[in-house]
Amino acid sequence: MILVWYILAAFFPCMLVVIFSAITRSKWIGTIVTLVIIGASVYKGFFHDEWIIFLDVVSILAGYIIVDQLKLHQKNHFRG
């Protein structure tokens, strides 16, 4: 059961950054919103150990790099 926490910590924050950045069209706002959500979860005690927090940070960084490389945050990305 604990393995599920590590898997979620590795992928979920990355997906949140990508989704929020695409919705708001800003890679910074998408990253900040994700940091606030993860920070609130850490503050409320939903994390079991420091490795999960480390995986969250690495996943957020990976999401930021994905958004930056794919340019999902630009305003005219979805127009054909």
Contacts in CASP RR format, 6 or more apart in sequence:
PFRMAT RR
TARGET T0000
AUTHOR 0000-0000-0000
METHOD contacts of the structure
MODEL  1
MILVWYILAAFFPCMLVVIFSAITRSKWIGTIVTLVIIGASVYKGFFHDE
WIIFLDVVSILAGYIIVDQLKLHQKNHFRG
2 48 0 8 1.000
5 47 0 8 1.000
5 48 0 8 1.000
5 52 0 8 1.000
6 51 0 8 1.000
6 52 0 8 1.000
6 55 0 8 1.000
9 52 0 8 1.000
9 53 0 8 1.000
9 55 0 8 1.000
9 56 0 8 1.000
9 59 0 8 1.000
10 55 0 8 1.000
10 58 0 8 1.000
10 59 0 8 1.000
11 59 0 8 1.000
12 59 0 8 1.000
13 34 0 8 1.000
13 38 0 8 1.000
13 56 0 8 1.000
13 59 0 8 1.000
13 60 0 8 1.000
13 63 0 8 1.000
14 59 0 8 1.000
14 60 0 8 1.000
14 62 0 8 1.000
14 63 0 8 1.000
14 66 0 8 1.000
15 63 0 8 1.000
16 30 0 8 1.000
16 33 0 8 1.000
16 34 0 8 1.000
16 37 0 8 1.000
17 27 0 8 1.000
17 30 0 8 1.000
17 31 0 8 1.000
17 34 0 8 1.000
17 60 0 8 1.000
17 63 0 8 1.000
17 64 0 8 1.000
17 66 0 8 1.000
17 67 0 8 1.000
18 63 0 8 1.000
18 66 0 8 1.000
18 67 0 8 1.000
18 72 0 8 1.000
20 29 0 8 1.000
20 30 0 8 1.000
20 31 0 8 1.000
20 33 0 8 1.000
20 34 0 8 1.000
21 27 0 8 1.000
21 29 0 8 1.000
21 30 0 8 1.000
21 31 0 8 1.000
21 67 0 8 1.000
21 72 0 8 1.000
21 73 0 8 1.000
22 67 0 8 1.000
22 72 0 8 1.000
22 73 0 8 1.000
22 77 0 8 1.000
24 30 0 8 1.000
24 33 0 8 1.000
25 73 0 8 1.000
25 74 0 8 1.000
25 75 0 8 1.000
26 73 0 8 1.000
27 64 0 8 1.000
27 67 0 8 1.000
27 68 0 8 1.000
27 72 0 8 1.000
27 73 0 8 1.000
30 67 0 8 1.000
31 60 0 8 1.000
31 64 0 8 1.000
34 60 0 8 1.000
35 60 0 8 1.000
38 56 0 8 1.000
38 60 0 8 1.000
41 47 0 8 1.000
42 53 0 8 1.000
47 53 0 8 1.000
66 72 0 8 1.000
67 73 0 8 1.000
71 77 0 8 1.000
END
